[in-house]
Structures are given as C-alpha cells and as structure tokens.
C-alpha cells in the first residue's frame, strides 16, 4: 500500500493543494471543490497496485469532483472505475443519469467521459480502476451495465470482494499473488458488467470472450521476445487479419498495445525495491526488450524520462 496523502501531517493552508495533486496522480484530470475550503479540509488517500489495475481509497471531508468535457479533451488513461461507498453517501451524475450512492453500494464511473461526484461531511470511497483494454468489453456493454448493476446476480459477490480487498492486498504486497488477485478481480468486474448489461442473454459476445483470452495470453508471455501477431493468432486458431480486427474494434493497435504493456511491466519492476540490484538492461530483457537502446528510447517517449531517471526518482521518494 502507498499512502498518497495524509493531511494530518500537513499545515491547513497546504491541504487543498496537496489533495488536488494526489487526486490527479491517482485518477484522471478533474476539478476539485471542497465543501468548506477555509475550514477543516482533511483527507487520506491510499493506493494499491494489482498488476495493471489498481485500487484507490479516498476518505475525508466533503468534496465535489467534476470532470468536464474540457478535462476529457485534455486526455487521460482510457479506463473505468468500479467504486464502493464505504462510509457515508454520495451523489453521482454521468450521461444524464443521477444516482444517490449509499454506504455499501456500487457505482460505475466511465473515466473517459464527463461526470460529477460529491459527498458532504466525512465519507469514503474506494475504486477498482482498470483500463478498458484490460477489461475486454465494448463501451456499449459498459454503458448498458452502468444503470443496472444491482440487477446482476454477482452484484453482492463483487461488492463484498471490493469491500474486503484492501486487507487482502496488504497481506500479498510484493508477491506474484497480488497480480493474480488483480486479474481475478478484473474477471469478477467483467462478469458483473456483462450480466448487468443484458439479463436476457447472460453469455458475453464471443468476440469479447476471445479478446479477453488473447490479452490474458499475451500478458503471460510479454517477456518472450518472440511473441508476435502470427504466434498469438496461431495459439487462438484465428487469422492474423482477424486478430488485428479484434484490436481495431477496441480502438487499439496490437503492436502498440504490446509495447505499452511491456513498458508498464518494466516501469513497475524498475520502481520495485526487490529489483533494486538488477540492471536496467536485465529488467528490459525480462520484458521482451533485447536492445537496451530501443528500450530507453521507447521508455522516454512514453514517460518523458529515461529508465534511469525514473528509477532514481522512485528511490529518492
């Protein structure tokens, strides 16, 4: 667990600015309004990595988060958040629908679109954040599910799972099991959304199922430099042309997706204390980059700094 913010350690006049910085680092660009900006602004934010997805918990005084169309145009990761309200209640609005979220209820937030979320006094929410590409569902399926989550037969299971997840992750930090738990949680969220999206047809579309299997397979073989489109297609008994079509339907380039997944894996390993004594070239090779120079160029292009600068920054923090 990483503590992104604990305002108890900060002077009152620095808290609002620190809250904004922590929120932007954990989620997507948005406007932050405090219920009592000149009063008792307080918050604690915790963050857990589970491989590609993450869990983010925010507890504190009354706030309002507004993601406007301008914020959407600025950009941000193409992801969504499935959140559980763990203390108090909030009001959530997106796509013309308003929802009162009580303690022990779920809400689905499309982080690629405008939204408005607020709570009063003291409350807390924790969100499982995952990329659309990793979830393997179309935007249409996700939006269809957003207003019908309680209709899913796995709603209670997912709610309980997300509620107890922080305690489970803390006991698994630094182990491969944390990544496995993240993948399992992703599949639970996927089951929730597909079942909520269409109660008359509980089987997800075959293309969605295949896409999920392909991305799962690819992630398990990212360290193999011989992982190629032809190999992936052959392993799933489809043509290379259809493989590219599947990724295009999710608005993704297969090659760029593979590179981004490898870069993200290397980025996490460079920041890990357990990899402190491994050379950058070794870590690059662990993620399929056999040419250290090519890895450095790609890393700088993606993160605006070299792998060495990133590692030094994490170690100094």
C-alpha positions as CSV (number, residue, x, y, z in Angstrom):
1,X,0.0,0.0,0.0
2,X,1.2,3.5,-0.8
3,X,-0.1,6.4,1.2
4,X,-0.6,9.1,-1.4
5,X,-1.8,11.7,1.1
6,X,-2.4,12.2,4.8
7,X,-3.4,15.7,5.5
8,X,-2.9,15.2,9.3
9,X,0.8,15.7,8.5
10,X,0.3,19.0,6.7
11,X,-0.5,22.6,7.7
12,X,-4.1,23.5,7.0
13,X,-3.2,26.1,4.3
14,X,-1.4,23.4,2.2
15,X,-4.1,20.7,2.4
16,X,-6.3,21.7,-0.5
17,X,-3.4,21.9,-2.9
18,X,-1.9,18.6,-1.7
19,X,-5.3,17.0,-2.1
20,X,-5.6,18.2,-5.7
21,X,-2.1,16.9,-6.6
22,X,-2.7,13.5,-5.0
23,X,-6.1,13.1,-6.7
24,X,-4.6,13.9,-10.1
25,X,-1.8,11.4,-9.6
26,X,-4.3,8.6,-8.7
27,X,-7.1,9.3,-11.2
28,X,-7.9,11.5,-14.2
29,X,-7.9,15.3,-14.6
30,X,-10.9,16.9,-12.9
31,X,-12.0,19.9,-10.9
32,X,-11.9,19.6,-7.1
33,X,-14.2,21.6,-4.9
34,X,-14.1,21.4,-1.1
35,X,-17.3,21.7,0.9
36,X,-15.5,24.0,3.4
37,X,-12.3,25.2,1.7
38,X,-11.4,27.5,4.6
39,X,-12.4,25.1,7.3
40,X,-11.4,21.5,8.3
41,X,-10.2,20.1,4.9
42,X,-8.8,16.7,5.7
43,X,-8.2,13.5,3.7
44,X,-6.3,10.3,3.5
45,X,-5.6,8.6,0.1
46,X,-4.3,5.0,-0.2
47,X,-3.2,3.3,-3.4
48,X,-2.6,-0.4,-4.2
49,X,-1.2,-1.8,-7.4
50,X,-2.5,-5.2,-8.5
51,X,-0.6,-5.6,-11.7
52,X,-2.2,-3.5,-14.4
53,X,-5.3,-2.5,-12.4
54,X,-5.2,-0.6,-9.1
55,X,-7.3,0.1,-6.0
56,X,-7.7,3.7,-4.8
57,X,-9.3,4.7,-1.5
58,X,-10.2,8.2,-0.6
59,X,-11.5,9.2,2.8
60,X,-12.1,12.7,4.1
61,X,-14.1,15.9,4.4
62,X,-16.8,17.0,1.9
63,X,-15.7,17.2,-1.7
64,X,-17.0,17.5,-5.2
65,X,-15.1,16.1,-8.2
66,X,-16.2,17.4,-11.7
67,X,-14.7,16.0,-14.9
68,X,-15.8,18.4,-17.6
69,X,-15.7,18.0,-21.4
70,X,-12.5,20.1,-21.4
71,X,-10.9,17.7,-19.0
72,X,-11.8,14.8,-21.3
73,X,-10.2,16.6,-24.2
74,X,-7.0,17.0,-22.2
75,X,-6.8,13.3,-22.1
76,X,-6.0,10.6,-19.6
77,X,-6.0,6.8,-19.5
78,X,-8.9,5.0,-21.1
79,X,-10.2,3.3,-18.0
80,X,-13.2,3.0,-15.8
81,X,-13.6,2.7,-12.0
82,X,-16.0,0.4,-10.1
83,X,-16.3,2.1,-6.7
84,X,-17.9,1.1,-3.4
85,X,-19.1,3.7,-1.0
86,X,-17.6,2.5,2.3
87,X,-18.5,5.5,4.6
88,X,-21.4,8.0,4.2
89,X,-23.2,8.6,0.9
90,X,-22.5,10.5,-2.3
91,X,-24.3,11.8,-5.4
92,X,-23.0,10.7,-8.8
93,X,-24.1,12.0,-12.2
94,X,-23.0,10.9,-15.6
95,X,-24.6,10.7,-19.1
96,X,-27.7,12.4,-17.8
97,X,-28.4,9.9,-15.0
98,X,-28.2,10.8,-11.3
99,X,-27.6,8.3,-8.6
100,X,-27.5,8.5,-4.8
101,X,-24.8,6.1,-3.7
102,X,-25.3,4.9,-0.1
103,X,-22.9,3.1,2.2
104,X,-22.4,-0.4,0.8
105,X,-23.4,0.3,-2.8
106,X,-21.5,0.2,-6.0
107,X,-21.2,2.8,-8.8
108,X,-19.6,2.6,-12.2
109,X,-17.6,5.6,-13.4
110,X,-16.6,5.9,-17.1
111,X,-13.4,7.9,-16.7
112,X,-13.3,8.7,-20.4
113,X,-16.4,10.8,-20.1
114,X,-17.6,13.8,-18.0
115,X,-19.0,13.1,-14.6
116,X,-19.9,14.8,-11.3
117,X,-19.5,13.1,-7.9
118,X,-19.8,14.7,-4.4
119,X,-20.2,13.9,-0.8
120,X,-20.9,16.0,2.3
121,X,-19.2,16.0,5.7
122,X,-17.0,12.9,6.2
123,X,-17.1,9.9,3.8
124,X,-15.0,7.4,2.0
125,X,-15.0,5.6,-1.3
126,X,-12.7,3.0,-2.8
127,X,-12.4,2.3,-6.5
128,X,-11.0,-0.5,-8.6
129,X,-9.6,1.2,-11.6
130,X,-9.0,-0.8,-14.8
131,X,-8.2,0.0,-18.4
132,X,-10.9,-0.6,-21.0
133,X,-8.4,-2.7,-23.0
134,X,-7.7,-5.0,-20.0
135,X,-11.4,-5.4,-19.2
136,X,-12.1,-6.5,-22.8
137,X,-15.6,-5.2,-23.1
138,X,-17.0,-2.7,-25.5
139,X,-18.0,0.8,-24.4
140,X,-21.6,-0.1,-25.3
141,X,-21.6,-3.0,-22.9
142,X,-20.2,-0.9,-20.1
143,X,-22.6,1.9,-20.6
144,X,-25.6,-0.5,-20.8
145,X,-24.5,-2.0,-17.4
146,X,-23.9,1.3,-15.6
147,X,-27.5,1.8,-14.6
148,X,-28.3,-1.8,-13.9
149,X,-25.6,-3.1,-11.7
150,X,-27.9,-4.2,-8.8
151,X,-29.7,-6.5,-11.4
152,X,-26.7,-8.7,-11.8
153,X,-26.7,-12.0,-9.8
154,X,-23.0,-11.4,-8.9
155,X,-23.6,-7.8,-7.5
156,X,-23.3,-9.0,-3.9
157,X,-20.2,-11.1,-4.5
158,X,-18.4,-8.2,-6.2
159,X,-19.5,-5.7,-3.6
160,X,-18.1,-7.9,-0.8
161,X,-14.9,-8.6,-2.7
162,X,-14.2,-4.9,-3.3
163,X,-15.0,-4.1,0.3
164,X,-12.5,-6.5,1.8
165,X,-9.9,-6.1,-0.9
166,X,-7.6,-3.7,0.9
167,X,-6.9,-6.1,3.8
168,X,-6.2,-8.9,1.3
169,X,-3.8,-6.8,-0.8
170,X,-1.8,-5.7,2.2
171,X,-1.0,-9.3,3.0
172,X,0.1,-10.0,-0.6
173,X,2.1,-6.9,-1.4
174,X,5.4,-7.7,-3.2
175,X,4.3,-11.1,-4.3
176,X,3.1,-12.5,-7.6
177,X,-0.2,-13.3,-6.0
178,X,-1.1,-9.6,-6.0
179,X,-1.0,-9.6,-9.8
180,X,-3.1,-12.8,-9.9
181,X,-5.6,-11.2,-7.5
182,X,-5.8,-8.1,-9.8
183,X,-6.5,-10.4,-12.8
184,X,-9.2,-12.3,-10.8
185,X,-10.8,-9.1,-9.7
186,X,-10.9,-7.9,-13.3
187,X,-12.8,-11.1,-14.3
188,X,-15.3,-10.5,-11.4
189,X,-15.9,-7.0,-12.6
190,X,-16.3,-8.3,-16.2
191,X,-18.9,-10.8,-15.0
192,X,-20.8,-8.1,-13.2
193,X,-20.9,-5.8,-16.2
194,X,-21.8,-8.4,-18.8
195,X,-24.6,-9.9,-16.7
196,X,-26.0,-6.5,-15.8
197,X,-25.8,-5.3,-19.4
198,X,-28.1,-8.0,-20.7
199,X,-30.1,-10.1,-18.4
200,X,-31.8,-11.9,-21.3
201,X,-28.5,-13.1,-22.6
202,X,-26.1,-13.8,-19.9
203,X,-23.4,-15.1,-22.2
204,X,-20.9,-12.3,-23.3
205,X,-20.4,-11.9,-27.0
206,X,-17.9,-14.4,-28.4
207,X,-15.6,-11.7,-29.7
208,X,-15.4,-10.2,-26.2
209,X,-14.5,-13.6,-24.8
210,X,-11.9,-14.2,-27.4
211,X,-10.4,-10.7,-27.0
212,X,-10.1,-11.3,-23.2
213,X,-8.4,-14.7,-23.7
214,X,-5.9,-13.1,-26.2
215,X,-5.0,-10.3,-23.9
216,X,-4.6,-12.7,-21.0
217,X,-2.3,-15.0,-23.1
218,X,-0.3,-12.0,-24.3
219,X,0.3,-10.7,-20.8
220,X,1.5,-14.1,-19.7
221,X,4.1,-14.1,-22.5
222,X,5.3,-10.5,-22.5
223,X,8.8,-11.5,-21.5
224,X,9.1,-13.6,-24.6
225,X,10.8,-11.6,-27.4
226,X,9.3,-14.0,-29.9
227,X,5.8,-13.1,-29.1
228,X,4.3,-11.9,-32.4
229,X,1.0,-11.4,-34.1
230,X,1.3,-14.7,-36.0
231,X,2.1,-16.6,-32.9
232,X,-0.8,-15.1,-31.0
233,X,-3.2,-15.8,-33.9
234,X,-2.0,-19.4,-34.2
235,X,-2.4,-20.0,-30.5
236,X,-6.1,-19.0,-30.7
237,X,-6.9,-20.6,-34.1
238,X,-7.6,-17.3,-35.9
239,X,-6.1,-15.5,-38.8
240,X,-3.6,-12.6,-38.2
241,X,-6.1,-10.4,-40.1
242,X,-8.9,-11.2,-37.7
243,X,-6.6,-10.6,-34.7
244,X,-5.9,-7.1,-35.9
245,X,-9.6,-6.6,-36.5
246,X,-10.4,-7.6,-32.9
247,X,-7.9,-5.0,-31.6
248,X,-9.2,-2.4,-34.0
249,X,-12.7,-2.9,-32.7
250,X,-11.4,-1.9,-29.3
251,X,-9.7,1.1,-30.9
252,X,-6.2,-0.4,-30.2
253,X,-3.1,-1.2,-32.3
254,X,-1.8,-4.6,-31.4
255,X,1.8,-3.7,-31.7
256,X,1.4,-0.5,-29.7
257,X,-0.6,-2.3,-27.1
258,X,2.1,-5.0,-26.7
259,X,4.8,-2.3,-26.3
260,X,2.8,-0.3,-23.8
261,X,2.2,-3.5,-21.7
262,X,5.9,-4.3,-21.7
263,X,6.8,-0.8,-20.8
264,X,4.3,-0.7,-18.0
265,X,5.7,-4.0,-16.6
266,X,9.3,-2.7,-16.8
267,X,8.2,0.6,-15.2
268,X,6.8,-1.3,-12.2
269,X,9.8,-3.5,-11.9
270,X,12.2,-0.5,-12.0
271,X,10.3,1.0,-9.1
272,X,10.2,-2.2,-7.1
273,X,12.6,-2.4,-4.1
274,X,13.1,-6.1,-4.8
275,X,14.6,-5.2,-8.2
276,X,17.0,-2.6,-6.9
277,X,20.1,-4.6,-7.7
278,X,19.0,-5.7,-11.2
279,X,20.5,-3.7,-14.1
280,X,18.2,-1.7,-16.4
281,X,19.3,-3.9,-19.3
282,X,18.3,-7.1,-17.4
283,X,14.9,-5.6,-16.5
284,X,14.4,-4.6,-20.1
285,X,15.2,-8.1,-21.3
286,X,12.7,-9.5,-18.7
287,X,10.0,-7.6,-20.6
288,X,11.0,-8.5,-24.1
289,X,13.3,-5.6,-24.9
290,X,16.6,-7.2,-26.0
291,X,18.0,-3.9,-27.3
292,X,18.7,-1.6,-24.3
293,X,18.9,1.4,-26.5
294,X,15.5,0.7,-28.1
295,X,14.0,0.2,-24.6
296,X,15.4,3.5,-23.4
297,X,14.0,5.4,-26.4
298,X,10.6,3.8,-26.0
299,X,10.5,4.4,-22.3
300,X,11.5,8.1,-22.7
301,X,8.8,8.5,-25.4
302,X,6.1,7.0,-23.1
303,X,7.1,8.6,-19.8
304,X,9.1,11.7,-20.7
305,X,12.2,10.5,-18.8
306,X,14.8,7.7,-19.1
307,X,14.5,4.4,-17.2
308,X,17.5,5.5,-15.1
309,X,15.8,8.8,-14.2
310,X,12.5,7.0,-13.4
311,X,14.4,4.6,-11.1
312,X,16.3,7.4,-9.4
313,X,13.0,9.3,-8.8
314,X,11.3,6.3,-7.2
315,X,14.3,5.5,-5.0
316,X,14.6,9.2,-3.8
317,X,10.9,9.1,-2.9
